[in-house]
Amino acid sequence: MIRELDSRRTDTGDLVSLVWNDVTDSVELHVHPAAGTEPICVPVRPDRAREVFAHPYVYLPQ
């Protein structure tokens, strides 16, 4: 089951979510652009989850 740990909207309207998959015991960052394009999902090390959530654009693929 996927569980949302935290979410917020950025100044530009993007929805940023931090989610945990309890089946695989993994954490992911999801960024849903305000433009309505496909969400971007990246795996996150659990010990870096707060940092990645606070600064998501640093950790997204270029």
N, CA, C and O of each residue as an XYZ file, in Angstrom:
248
protein
N       0.843     -1.179      0.000
C       0.000      0.000      0.000
C       0.896      1.253      0.000
O       1.912      1.305      0.693
N       0.501      2.236     -0.778
C       1.217      3.503     -0.848
C       0.613      4.456      0.186
O      -0.604      4.621      0.264
N       1.484      5.074      0.971
C       1.023      6.012      1.998
C       1.702      7.360      1.799
O       2.925      7.441      1.687
N       0.904      8.402      1.757
C       1.466      9.749      1.631
C       1.985     10.192      2.992
O       1.249     10.206      3.979
N       3.260     10.554      3.029
C       3.880     11.012      4.268
C       3.715     12.519      4.449
O       3.525     13.004      5.564
N       3.790     13.253      3.335
C       3.657     14.711      3.380
C       3.415     15.211      1.964
O       3.783     14.541      0.998
N       2.803     16.375      1.832
C       2.621     16.994      0.521
C       2.498     18.497      0.705
O       2.147     18.990      1.777
N       2.797     19.208     -0.373
C       2.698     20.672     -0.362
C       2.659     21.178     -1.788
O       3.018     20.461     -2.723
N       2.221     22.419     -1.953
C       2.267     23.100     -3.250
C       3.422     24.084     -3.236
O       3.667     24.767     -2.242
N       4.127     24.144     -4.358
C       5.211     25.106     -4.484
C       4.645     26.459     -4.904
O       3.456     26.577     -5.200
N       5.498     27.469     -4.927
C       5.078     28.804     -5.363
C       4.580     28.808     -6.803
O       3.766     29.649     -7.183
N       5.072     27.865     -7.601
C       4.665     27.795     -9.010
C       3.446     26.887     -9.212
O       2.984     26.716    -10.340
N       2.924     26.306     -8.126
C       1.728     25.492     -8.212
C       1.953     23.997     -8.369
O       0.991     23.233     -8.448
N       3.209     23.571     -8.415
C       3.489     22.138     -8.498
C       3.108     21.470     -7.178
O       3.266     22.055     -6.107
N       2.610     20.251     -7.266
C       2.298     19.469     -6.068
C       3.466     18.530     -5.805
O       3.814     17.708     -6.653
N       4.065     18.651     -4.636
C       5.194     17.824     -4.223
C       4.701     16.879     -3.136
O       4.125     17.316     -2.140
N       4.931     15.573     -3.331
C       4.497     14.579     -2.354
C       5.644     13.643     -2.019
O       6.464     13.300     -2.871
N       5.681     13.245     -0.781
C       6.621     12.234     -0.313
C       5.779     11.028      0.065
O       4.889     11.127      0.909
N       6.058      9.888     -0.559
C       5.240      8.702     -0.329
C       6.105      7.515      0.081
O       7.285      7.429     -0.260
N       5.484      6.614      0.816
C       6.142      5.407      1.287
C       5.344      4.205      0.822
O       4.125      4.161      0.982
N       6.026      3.238      0.252
C       5.411      1.978     -0.151
C       5.729      0.971      0.941
O       6.877      0.550      1.084
N       4.715      0.579      1.717
C       4.985     -0.319      2.841
C       5.246     -1.760      2.399
O       5.770     -2.552      3.183
N       4.894     -2.113      1.170
C       5.174     -3.451      0.657
C       6.660     -3.594      0.339
O       7.284     -4.593      0.694
N       7.222     -2.587     -0.333
C       8.641     -2.622     -0.705
C       9.517     -1.877      0.298
O      10.743     -1.898      0.189
N       8.895     -1.222      1.267
C       9.585     -0.409      2.270
C      10.507      0.613      1.592
O      11.675      0.757      1.953
N       9.947      1.319      0.597
C      10.718      2.331     -0.140
C       9.998      3.673     -0.098
O       8.782      3.743      0.080
N      10.781      4.737     -0.267
C      10.261      6.103     -0.244
C      10.490      6.722     -1.623
O      11.531      6.504     -2.243
N       9.511      7.497     -2.097
C       9.636      8.195     -3.387
C       9.169      9.631     -3.248
O       8.309      9.957     -2.430
N       9.758     10.466     -4.065
C       9.322     11.849     -4.222
C       8.502     11.907     -5.499
O       8.940     11.425     -6.544
N       7.314     12.493     -5.420
C       6.461     12.688     -6.596
C       6.263     14.183     -6.783
O       5.884     14.888     -5.847
N       6.518     14.660     -7.982
C       6.273     16.066     -8.321
C       5.274     16.081     -9.469
O       5.549     15.576    -10.557
N       4.115     16.665     -9.210
C       3.052     16.799    -10.205
C       3.065     18.250    -10.684
O       2.577     19.135     -9.982
N       3.621     18.503    -11.879
C       3.702     19.872    -12.380
C       2.330     20.520    -12.541
O       1.363     19.870    -12.938
N       2.267     21.792    -12.231
C       1.022     22.556    -12.370
C       0.561     22.591    -13.820
O      -0.627     22.766    -14.090
N       1.491     22.427    -14.751
C       1.170     22.468    -16.176
C       0.361     21.252    -16.619
O      -0.091     21.197    -17.762
N       0.171     20.278    -15.730
C      -0.630     19.116    -16.074
C       0.117     18.034    -16.815
O      -0.493     17.075    -17.287
N       1.424     18.168    -16.927
C       2.217     17.123    -17.574
C       2.365     15.941    -16.621
O       1.943     16.002    -15.467
N       2.959     14.886    -17.111
C       3.138     13.673    -16.312
C       3.929     13.958    -15.038
O       4.871     14.751    -15.054
N       3.548     13.313    -13.933
C       4.320     13.491    -12.702
C       5.710     12.884    -12.836
O       5.929     11.951    -13.608
N       6.630     13.427    -12.078
C       8.002     12.934    -12.037
C       8.159     12.228    -10.690
O       7.843     12.798     -9.645
N       8.643     10.999    -10.718
C       8.814     10.215     -9.495
C      10.266      9.749     -9.405
O      10.819      9.211    -10.364
N      10.866      9.963     -8.251
C      12.241      9.517     -8.041
C      12.349      8.804     -6.698
O      11.714      9.210     -5.725
N      13.154      7.739     -6.643
C      13.367      7.067     -5.366
C      14.184      7.961     -4.437
O      14.992      8.777     -4.880
N      13.953      7.785     -3.155
C      14.613      8.609     -2.140
C      15.159      7.691     -1.053
O      14.467      6.786     -0.587
N      16.394      7.930     -0.659
C      16.918      7.213      0.503
C      16.163      7.696      1.735
O      15.997      8.904      1.904
N      15.708      6.811      2.588
C      14.934      7.230      3.765
C      15.634      8.265      4.640
O      14.979      9.136      5.212
N      16.941      8.177      4.749
C      17.661      9.137      5.585
C      17.771     10.515      4.933
O      18.203     11.467      5.584
N      17.388     10.639      3.665
C      17.433     11.916      2.942
C      16.032     12.458      2.631
O      15.908     13.486      1.966
N      14.989     11.788      3.096
C      13.619     12.118      2.713
C      13.246     13.568      3.017
O      12.685     14.239      2.151
N      13.530     14.064      4.189
C      13.179     15.447      4.547
C      13.921     16.447      3.669
O      13.337     17.436      3.228
N      15.181     16.203      3.416
C      15.987     17.090      2.561
C      15.426     17.127      1.145
O      15.280     18.199      0.559
N      15.116     15.962      0.601
C      14.583     15.876     -0.761
C      13.215     16.551     -0.843
O      12.924     17.240     -1.820
N      12.383     16.362      0.161
C      11.063     16.987      0.177
C      11.186     18.509      0.239
O      10.420     19.219     -0.411
N      12.137     19.007      1.011
C      12.327     20.460      1.153
C      12.888     21.088     -0.109
O      12.577     22.239     -0.413
N      13.709     20.355     -0.851
C      14.375     20.892     -2.047
C      14.229     19.929     -3.225
O      15.231     19.414     -3.720
N      13.017     19.679     -3.677
C      12.794     18.622     -4.666
C      13.484     18.856     -6.016
O      13.922     17.895     -6.648
N      13.588     20.081     -6.460
C      14.131     20.325     -7.807
C      15.616     20.028     -7.898
O      16.137     19.818     -8.993
N      16.292     20.008     -6.788
C      17.715     19.645     -6.773
C      17.875     18.165     -7.094
O      18.890     17.760     -7.661
N      16.894     17.364     -6.741
C      17.012     15.907     -6.859
C      16.313     15.321     -8.081
O      16.405     14.117     -8.322
N      15.624     16.142     -8.850
C      14.949     15.629    -10.044
C      15.930     15.469    -11.182
O      16.903     16.218    -11.270
N      15.691     14.502    -12.059
C      16.580     14.338    -13.229
C      16.528     15.594    -14.101
O      15.493     16.249    -14.221
N      17.641     15.899    -14.688
C      17.743     17.084    -15.544
C      17.224     16.816    -16.927
O      17.237     17.708    -17.775
